Amino acid sequence: MANVASGLFGGMGGCAMIGQTMINVKVSGARTRISTFLAGVFLLGLVVGAGPTVGMIPMAALVAVMIMVSVATFDWHSVHPATLRRMPHSENLVMVLTVLVTVLTNNLAYGVIVGVNAAMILFTRRVAHFAAVDAVEDQDHDGDGAPDVRTYKVSGELFFATSNDLVYQFDYAGDPQRVVIDMSDSHVWDASTVAALDAVQTKYARLGKEVEIVGLNWSSAARHELLTGQLGDGH
């Protein structure tokens, strides 16, 4: 809100995390919120009451101040070789991309945008392998030795990255006439998962087999009920 208000008066937005928190606490030794208020009052006094005098300060001196601020606030332990070796490669890559884009474009916003998008892509790639489909103990009710029901237990978070291979985890030809898909250890997050479940049911239906989906939590059940049968022909 303060940045928006300052922009209305021609001011430049600032970062409270660095200027009013890290420097205030680490360098100035602040302990209460009154310190932030006093820092703002002092800055206001400099700008309003001593603007011409402040304007005479050489830019080189301000650059030196900002360099020392960077040195004081930088977490040097985070770039220590021993730390980098222990960190996941994906997190190191995000850090390098953010720094490179910021330096090359001279725009922190671009660096943050690239870093956030890279982190999302790498996170999606990592969690894409956390979903699993396991066949549990078959049930034989008529005593002929052949299972009457095949149960599959699906576990993990199901969204576009993890549901791509869901269709290929079932033995359509070898399963009995009734199949139960237990979703009690999973969660349906998006429409692509509902479409994958529809495709599974369609493939079984073509073989004359019945599929029952059980164990959906209330959120997943609501999403499935809303979207099932509405996302295509099940191919």
SERO-4910 file (N, C-alpha, C, O; in steps of 0.05 Angstrom, whole numbers):
BEGIN
 pado doro    nc1    nc2    nc3   cac1   cac2   cac3    cc1    cc2    cc3    oc1    oc2    oc3
  Met    A     17    -24      0      0      0      0     17     25      0     11     45    -13
  Ala    A     40     24     15     57     47     16     70     52    -11     73     75    -20
  Asn    A     78     30    -25     90     33    -51     70     45    -71     78     61    -88
  Val    A     45     36    -70     25     47    -88     21     76    -83     19     92   -101
  Ala    A     19     83    -57     15    111    -50     39    128    -59     35    151    -68
  Ser    A     63    118    -56     87    134    -64     87    138    -94     96    159   -103
  Gly    A     78    117   -109     77    120   -138     58    142   -147     63    155   -167
  Leu    A     36    146   -132     17    167   -139     30    195   -136     20    214   -148
  Phe    A     51    197   -120     65    223   -116     92    224   -130    109    241   -124
  Gly    A     95    205   -150    120    206   -165    143    192   -151    166    194   -160
  Gly    A    138    178   -129    160    165   -115    166    138   -127    152    128   -144
  Met    A    188    126   -117    197    100   -127    192     79   -105    199     84    -82
  Gly    A    181     57   -113    175     36    -93    200     24    -81    221     24    -94
  Gly    A    198     15    -57    221      2    -43    213    -25    -32    190    -32    -31
  Cys    A    234    -40    -23    230    -66    -13    232    -65     18    254    -61     28
  Ala    A    210    -70     31    210    -68     61    227    -91     73    238    -88     95
  Met    A    229   -114     59    243   -136     70    273   -129     74    284   -137     95
  Ile    A    285   -115     55    313   -108     57    317    -83     74    331    -84     94
  Gly    A    305    -61     65    310    -35     77    300    -33    105    313    -22    123
  Gln    A    275    -43    110    263    -38    136    264    -62    154    255    -61    177
  Thr    A    275    -84    145    276   -108    162    304   -118    166    315   -117    188
  Met    A    317   -127    145    344   -138    148    364   -118    157    379   -122    176
  Ile    A    366    -95    143    385    -74    150    378    -63    178    395    -58    194
  Asn    A    352    -59    182    343    -48    207    351    -66    231    359    -56    252
  Val    A    348    -92    227    353   -110    249    383   -118    251    395   -116    273
  Lys    A    395   -125    229    422   -135    229    443   -113    233    462   -117    248
  Val    A    439    -90    220    459    -69    222    452    -49    244    470    -42    260
  Ser    A    427    -41    246    420    -21    266    413    -32    293    411    -17    313
  Gly    A    409    -58    295    402    -70    320    374    -66    330    369    -66    354
  Ala    A    356    -62    311    328    -56    319    315    -80    332    322   -103    326
  Arg    A    297    -75    351    283    -97    365    253    -94    366    239   -113    371
  Thr    A    243    -70    361    214    -66    361    205    -52    336    221    -42    320
  Arg    A    178    -51    332    167    -39    307    171     -9    307    169      4    286
  Ile    A    175      4    330    179     33    330    203     41    314    205     63    304
  Ser    A    222     22    311    246     28    296    240     33    266    251     50    254
  Thr    A    221     17    256    213     20    228    199     47    224    204     61    204
  Phe    A    183     55    243    169     80    242    189    103    243    187    122    227
  Leu    A    208    102    261    228    123    263    246    125    239    254    147    230
  Ala    A    252    102    227    268    102    202    253    117    180    264    132    165
  Gly    A    226    112    178    210    126    158    209    155    163    211    171    145
  Val    A    206    163    189    205    191    196    231    205    189    231    227    179
  Phe    A    253    192    195    279    204    190    284    207    160    294    227    151
  Leu    A    276    187    144    278    188    115    261    211    104    269    225     86
  Leu    A    236    213    115    218    234    106    231    262    112    229    280     96
  Gly    A    243    264    135    256    289    142    279    296    123    283    319    116
  Leu    A    295    275    116    316    280     97    306    289     70    317    308     58
  Val    A    285    276     60    275    283     33    262    310     33    266    326     15
  Val    A    245    315     53    230    340     53    246    364     64    246    386     52
  Gly    A    260    360     86    274    382     98    302    386     88    312    409     88
  Ala    A    315    365     79    343    368     70    347    358     42    369    348     35
  Gly    A    326    360     25    328    350     -2    351    361    -18    366    346    -30
  Pro    A    354    388    -19    376    399    -35    404    389    -25    422    384    -41
  Thr    A    407    386      1    433    377     11    438    348      4    460    341     -3
  Val    A    417    332      7    419    304      0    426    301    -30    441    283    -38
  Gly    A    414    318    -46    419    317    -75    447    323    -82    456    317   -105
  Met    A    463    334    -64    491    341    -70    509    317    -65    533    317    -72
  Ile    A    499    296    -52    516    272    -47    523    259    -73    505    253    -89
  Pro    A    548    254    -79    556    241   -104    544    213   -107    541    198    -87
  Met    A    536    207   -131    525    180   -136    544    158   -129    536    137   -120
  Ala    A    570    163   -133    590    143   -126    589    135    -97    593    112    -90
  Ala    A    584    155    -80    582    149    -51    557    132    -45    559    114    -29
  Leu    A    535    138    -59    511    122    -55    515     93    -65    505     74    -53
  Val    A    530     90    -87    536     64    -97    553     48    -77    548     25    -72
  Ala    A    572     61    -65    588     48    -44    571     39    -21    575     18    -10
  Val    A    552     56    -13    534     49      9    518     24      1    515      6     18
  Met    A    507     23    -23    491      0    -32    508    -25    -34    498    -47    -28
  Ile    A    533    -22    -41    551    -46    -42    554    -57    -14    554    -81    -10
  Met    A    559    -39      5    562    -49     33    536    -61     44    536    -80     59
  Val    A    513    -50     35    488    -61     43    485    -90     32    476   -108     45
  Ser    A    493    -93      6    492   -120     -6    510   -139      9    503   -162     14
  Val    A    535   -130     16    553   -148     30    542   -156     57    545   -178     66
  Ala    A    529   -137     70    519   -142     97    495   -160     97    490   -176    116
  Thr    A    478   -158     76    453   -174     76    456   -200     61    439   -218     64
  Phe    A    477   -204     46    480   -229     30    485   -252     49    501   -250     68
  Asp    A    472   -275     43    477   -299     58    500   -314     45    495   -331     28
  Trp    A    524   -309     54    548   -320     41    549   -350     44    561   -364     28
  His    A    537   -360     65    537   -389     69    522   -404     47    528   -427     41
  Ser    A    503   -390     35    487   -403     14    502   -409    -11    494   -426    -27
  Val    A    525   -395    -16    541   -400    -40    568   -413    -33    585   -414    -50
  His    A    570   -422     -9    594   -437     -2    595   -463    -17    574   -477    -19
  Pro    A    618   -471    -28    619   -496    -44    608   -520    -30    594   -537    -42
  Ala    A    612   -522     -3    602   -545     11    571   -544     12    558   -565     10
  Thr    A    560   -520     14    531   -518     14    519   -525    -13    499   -539    -15
  Leu    A    532   -515    -34    522   -520    -61    523   -550    -68    506   -560    -83
  Arg    A    543   -564    -58    545   -593    -63    522   -608    -50    513   -628    -60
  Arg    A    513   -598    -27    492   -612    -12    464   -605    -23    445   -620    -20
  Met    A    462   -581    -36    435   -572    -45    427   -588    -70    445   -597    -85
  Pro    A    401   -593    -74    392   -606    -99    400   -589   -123    401   -565   -122
  His    A    406   -603   -145    415   -589   -169    393   -570   -180    400   -549   -191
  Ser    A    368   -577   -176    347   -560   -186    347   -533   -172    342   -513   -184
  Glu    A    352   -533   -146    352   -508   -131    376   -491   -138    374   -466   -140
  Asn    A    399   -504   -143    422   -489   -152    417   -477   -180    425   -454   -185
  Leu    A    403   -491   -197    397   -481   -224    379   -457   -222    383   -438   -237
  Val    A    359   -458   -205    341   -435   -201    356   -410   -192    352   -389   -202
  Met    A    374   -414   -173    390   -392   -163    407   -380   -185    409   -355   -189
  Val    A    421   -397   -201    438   -387   -222    422   -373   -244    431   -351   -253
  Leu    A    399   -384   -252    383   -371   -272    373   -343   -262    374   -324   -278
  Thr    A    365   -342   -237    355   -316   -227    377   -295   -227    372   -272   -235
  Val    A    401   -303   -218    423   -284   -218    431   -276   -246    435   -252   -251
  Leu    A    434   -295   -264    442   -289   -292    423   -270   -306    431   -250   -318
  Val    A    397   -276   -304    377   -259   -317    377   -231   -305    374   -211   -319
  Thr    A    379   -229   -279    380   -203   -266    404   -187   -275    401   -163   -281
  Val    A    427   -199   -276    451   -185   -284    450   -177   -314    458   -155   -321
  Leu    A    441   -196   -331    441   -191   -359    421   -170   -368    426   -154   -386
  Thr    A    398   -170   -354    377   -151   -361    377   -126   -344    363   -106   -350
  Asn    A    392   -126   -323    393   -104   -304    365    -98   -292    358    -75   -286
  Asn    A    349   -120   -290    322   -117   -280    316   -140   -262    314   -163   -270
  Leu    A    313   -134   -236    308   -155   -216    281   -169   -221    279   -193   -216
  Ala    A    262   -155   -232    235   -166   -237    237   -189   -257    225   -210   -253
  Tyr    A    253   -186   -278    257   -207   -298    270   -231   -285    262   -254   -290
  Gly    A    290   -227   -268    303   -249   -255    284   -264   -237    285   -289   -236
  Val    A    267   -250   -222    248   -263   -205    228   -279   -221    221   -302   -214
  Ile    A    218   -268   -243    199   -282   -260    211   -308   -271    198   -329   -270
  Val    A    235   -306   -282    248   -330   -292    253   -350   -270    249   -374   -274
  Gly    A    262   -341   -247    268   -359   -225    243   -374   -215    244   -398   -210
  Val    A    221   -359   -213    196   -371   -203    186   -391   -223    177   -413   -215
  Asn    A    186   -385   -249    177   -404   -269    195   -428   -271    185   -451   -274
  Ala    A    221   -424   -268    239   -447   -268    234   -465   -244    234   -490   -247
  Ala    A    229   -453   -221    223   -469   -197    198   -485   -200    196   -508   -191
  Met    A    177   -473   -212    152   -487   -216    155   -511   -235    145   -532   -230
  Ile    A    170   -506   -257    174   -528   -276    190   -551   -264    183   -574   -267
  Leu    A    211   -544   -249    228   -565   -237    212   -580   -215    215   -604   -212
  Phe    A    196   -565   -200    180   -578   -179    159   -597   -191    155   -619   -182
  Thr    A    147   -588   -213    127   -605   -227    141   -631   -237    130   -652   -235
  Arg    A    164   -628   -248    179   -651   -259    186   -670   -236    186   -694   -240
  Arg    A    193   -659   -213    201   -676   -190    177   -691   -179    179   -715   -173
  Val    A    154   -678   -175    132   -691   -162    116   -709   -182     99   -724   -174
  Ala    A    123   -707   -208    109   -723   -228    114   -753   -223     99   -770   -234
  His    A    134   -760   -208    141   -788   -203    131   -798   -176    138   -820   -168
  Phe    A    115   -782   -162    106   -789   -136     79   -803   -135     71   -812   -114
  Ala    A     66   -807   -158     41   -821   -159     46   -850   -167     64   -855   -183
  Ala    A     30   -868   -156     34   -897   -161      8   -911   -162    -12   -903   -149
  Val    A      7   -932   -179    -17   -949   -181     -8   -978   -175      9   -989   -189
  Asp    A    -19   -990   -154    -11  -1016   -145    -36  -1035   -145    -57  -1027   -134
  Ala    A    -33  -1059   -155    -54  -1079   -154    -53  -1092   -127    -32  -1102   -119
  Val    A    -75  -1093   -113    -76  -1105    -86    -88  -1133    -89    -94  -1143   -111
  Glu    A    -92  -1146    -66   -101  -1174    -66   -128  -1177    -80   -147  -1163    -74
  Asp    A   -129  -1196    -99   -153  -1201   -114   -173  -1217    -97   -166  -1230    -77
  Gln    A   -199  -1215   -104   -220  -1229    -89   -233  -1250   -106   -241  -1245   -129
  Asp    A   -235  -1274    -95   -248  -1296   -109   -273  -1305    -93   -270  -1317    -72
  His    A   -297  -1298   -102   -321  -1303    -87   -334  -1329    -95   -349  -1341    -79
  Asp    A   -330  -1339   -119   -344  -1363   -127   -327  -1388   -124   -336  -1410   -130
  Gly    A   -302  -1386   -114   -286  -1409   -108   -275  -1424   -132   -266  -1446   -129
  Asp    A   -275  -1412   -155   -264  -1425   -179   -234  -1420   -183   -223  -1429   -203
  Gly    A   -222  -1406   -165   -193  -1400   -167   -187  -1375   -182   -164  -1366   -181
  Ala    A   -205  -1365   -198   -201  -1341   -213   -212  -1317   -198   -234  -1319   -187
  Pro    A   -198  -1294   -197   -208  -1271   -182   -233  -1260   -195   -235  -1258   -220
  Asp    A   -253  -1252   -179   -277  -1240   -188   -274  -1210   -190   -287  -1196   -206
  Val    A   -257  -1199   -173   -253  -1170   -171   -223  -1164   -170   -208  -1177   -155
  Arg    A   -214  -1145   -186   -187  -1136   -184   -187  -1107   -173   -201  -1090   -184
  Thr    A   -172  -1102   -152   -171  -1076   -140   -144  -1063   -145   -123  -1075   -141
  Tyr    A   -145  -1038   -153   -121  -1022   -157   -122   -999   -137   -142   -986   -133
  Lys    A    -99   -995   -123    -97   -973   -104    -80   -951   -116    -56   -955   -122
  Val    A    -91   -927   -119    -77   -905   -130    -68   -886   -107    -84   -879    -90
  Ser    A    -43   -879   -106    -32   -862    -85    -17   -839    -97     -5   -842   -118
  Gly    A    -18   -816    -84     -3   -793    -93    -21   -770   -102    -46   -773   -102
  Glu    A     -9   -748   -108    -23   -725   -118    -26   -726   -148     -6   -729   -163
  Leu    A    -51   -725   -158    -57   -729   -186    -63   -703   -199    -84   -690   -193
  Phe    A    -46   -694   -218    -51   -671   -234    -39   -676   -261    -31   -699   -267
  Phe    A    -37   -655   -278    -30   -660   -306     -3   -674   -310      1   -689   -329
  Ala    A     16   -670   -291     42   -683   -294     42   -712   -285     56   -728   -297
  Thr    A     26   -718   -265     27   -746   -255      5   -764   -267      7   -788   -265
  Ser    A    -15   -752   -280    -37   -768   -290    -32   -776   -319    -49   -791   -330
  Asn    A    -11   -767   -332     -6   -774   -360     -3   -804   -364    -14   -815   -384
  Asp    A     10   -817   -345     15   -846   -348     -6   -863   -334     -4   -888   -334
  Leu    A    -26   -850   -323    -46   -865   -307    -60   -886   -324    -66   -908   -315
  Val    A    -66   -879   -349    -81   -897   -366    -66   -923   -372    -78   -944   -377
  Tyr    A    -40   -922   -370    -23   -946   -378    -16   -963   -354      0   -982   -357
  Gln    A    -28   -959   -331    -21   -974   -307    -40   -997   -301    -37  -1010   -280
  Phe    A    -58  -1002   -319    -78  -1023   -314    -76  -1045   -335    -69  -1041   -358
  Asp    A    -83  -1070   -326    -83  -1093   -344   -111  -1098   -354   -126  -1114   -344
  Tyr    A   -118  -1083   -375   -145  -1083   -385   -154  -1111   -395   -176  -1120   -388
  Ala    A   -136  -1125   -409   -144  -1151   -420   -144  -1173   -399   -160  -1191   -401
  Gly    A   -126  -1172   -380   -123  -1193   -361   -140  -1191   -336   -142  -1210   -321
  Asp    A   -152  -1167   -331   -168  -1163   -307   -195  -1177   -310   -205  -1181   -332
  Pro    A   -207  -1184   -287   -234  -1197   -287   -255  -1177   -295   -249  -1154   -302
  Gln    A   -280  -1186   -294   -302  -1170   -303   -308  -1145   -286   -321  -1126   -296
  Arg    A   -299  -1145   -261   -304  -1122   -244   -277  -1112   -233   -261  -1127   -223
  Val    A   -273  -1086   -235   -249  -1073   -227   -256  -1050   -208   -274  -1035   -213
  Val    A   -241  -1049   -186   -245  -1027   -166   -220  -1011   -165   -198  -1021   -162
  Ile    A   -223   -984   -168   -200   -966   -166   -203   -950   -140   -221   -934   -137
  Asp    A   -185   -956   -121   -186   -944    -95   -169   -918    -95   -145   -919    -99
  Met    A   -182   -895    -91   -169   -869    -92   -166   -857    -64   -162   -833    -62
  Ser    A   -168   -873    -43   -168   -862    -16   -141   -850     -8   -140   -833      9
  Asp    A   -119   -857    -22    -93   -846    -15    -83   -826    -36    -59   -821    -39
  Ser    A   -102   -815    -52    -95   -797    -73   -113   -773    -73   -134   -773    -59
  His    A   -106   -753    -89   -123   -729    -91   -123   -720   -120   -102   -718   -133
  Val    A   -147   -714   -130   -150   -705   -157   -150   -674   -157   -167   -661   -145
  Trp    A   -130   -663   -172   -126   -634   -171   -137   -620   -196   -143   -596   -194
  Asp    A   -139   -634   -219   -146   -619   -243   -163   -636   -262   -168   -660   -257
  Ala    A   -171   -624   -284   -188   -637   -304   -173   -659   -318   -186   -679   -327
  Ser    A   -147   -657   -322   -132   -678   -336   -133   -705   -322   -134   -725   -335
  Thr    A   -134   -705   -296   -137   -730   -281   -165   -742   -285   -167   -766   -288
  Val    A   -185   -725   -285   -212   -735   -290   -214   -747   -318   -226   -767   -322
  Ala    A   -201   -733   -337   -201   -744   -365   -187   -771   -366   -195   -789   -381
  Ala    A   -165   -774   -350   -150   -799   -350   -168   -821   -338   -168   -844   -348
  Leu    A   -182   -815   -317   -200   -835   -305   -222   -843   -324   -230   -866   -325
  Asp    A   -233   -823   -338   -253   -829   -359   -242   -847   -380   -256   -866   -389
  Ala    A   -217   -843   -388   -205   -860   -408   -202   -888   -398   -206   -907   -413
  Val    A   -194   -891   -373   -192   -918   -361   -219   -932   -361   -220   -956   -369
  Gln    A   -240   -919   -353   -266   -931   -353   -275   -938   -381   -288   -959   -385
  Thr    A   -269   -921   -401   -276   -926   -428   -262   -951   -439   -275   -968   -453
  Lys    A   -237   -954   -433   -222   -978   -442   -233  -1003   -430   -236  -1023   -444
  Tyr    A   -240  -1003   -405   -252  -1027   -393   -280  -1032   -404   -287  -1055   -409
  Ala    A   -295  -1010   -409   -322  -1014   -420   -322  -1027   -447   -340  -1042   -454
  Arg    A   -302  -1021   -463   -300  -1033   -490   -296  -1063   -488   -302  -1078   -507
  Leu    A   -285  -1072   -465   -281  -1101   -461   -304  -1113   -446   -303  -1136   -438
  Gly    A   -325  -1097   -441   -348  -1107   -426   -343  -1110   -396   -356  -1127   -383
  Lys    A   -325  -1094   -385   -318  -1097   -357   -328  -1072   -342   -328  -1050   -352
  Glu    A   -335  -1077   -317   -346  -1055   -300   -324  -1044   -282   -308  -1058   -270
  Val    A   -323  -1017   -280   -303  -1004   -264   -318   -987   -242   -337   -973   -248
  Glu    A   -308   -989   -218   -319   -973   -196   -296   -957   -183   -276   -969   -175
  Ile    A   -300   -931   -181   -280   -914   -168   -290   -907   -140   -311   -897   -137
  Val    A   -273   -914   -120   -281   -910    -92   -259   -895    -78   -237   -892    -87
  Gly    A   -267   -884    -54   -247   -872    -37   -240   -843    -43   -222   -832    -30
  Leu    A   -254   -831    -61   -249   -803    -67   -256   -785    -43   -277   -788    -32
  Asn    A   -238   -767    -35   -245   -747    -15   -265   -727    -26   -271   -727    -50
  Trp    A   -276   -711     -9   -299   -694    -18   -291   -675    -40   -307   -670    -58
  Ser    A   -267   -664    -39   -258   -645    -60   -254   -660    -86   -263   -650   -107
  Ser    A   -241   -682    -85   -236   -698   -110   -263   -708   -121   -267   -708   -146
  Ala    A   -281   -717   -104   -307   -727   -113   -323   -705   -126   -336   -710   -147
  Ala    A   -322   -681   -115   -337   -659   -127   -326   -652   -154   -341   -647   -173
  Arg    A   -299   -652   -156   -287   -646   -182   -293   -667   -203   -298   -662   -226
  His    A   -292   -693   -194   -297   -715   -212   -326   -715   -221   -332   -719   -245
  Glu    A   -344   -710   -203   -373   -709   -210   -379   -686   -229   -396   -689   -247
  Leu    A   -365   -664   -226   -370   -641   -243   -360   -645   -271   -372   -636   -290
  Leu    A   -337   -659   -274   -323   -660   -300   -325   -686   -315   -321   -687   -339
  Thr    A   -331   -708   -301   -331   -733   -314   -351   -735   -337   -374   -726   -334
  Gly    A   -343   -746   -359   -360   -748   -382   -362   -722   -399   -376   -722   -419
  Gln    A   -348   -700   -390   -351   -675   -403   -325   -667   -418   -324   -645   -429
  Leu    A   -305   -684   -418   -279   -676   -427   -270   -690   -452   -246   -689   -459
  Gly    A   -288   -702   -467   -280   -715   -492   -293   -743   -494   -312   -750   -479
  Asp    A   -282   -759   -512   -293   -785   -517   -279   -807   -502   -285   -831   -507
  Gly    A   -260   -800   -484   -247   -820   -468   -223   -832   -481   -211   -851   -469
  His    A   -214   -824   -505   -191   -835   -518   -166   -826   -504   -144   -833   -513
***
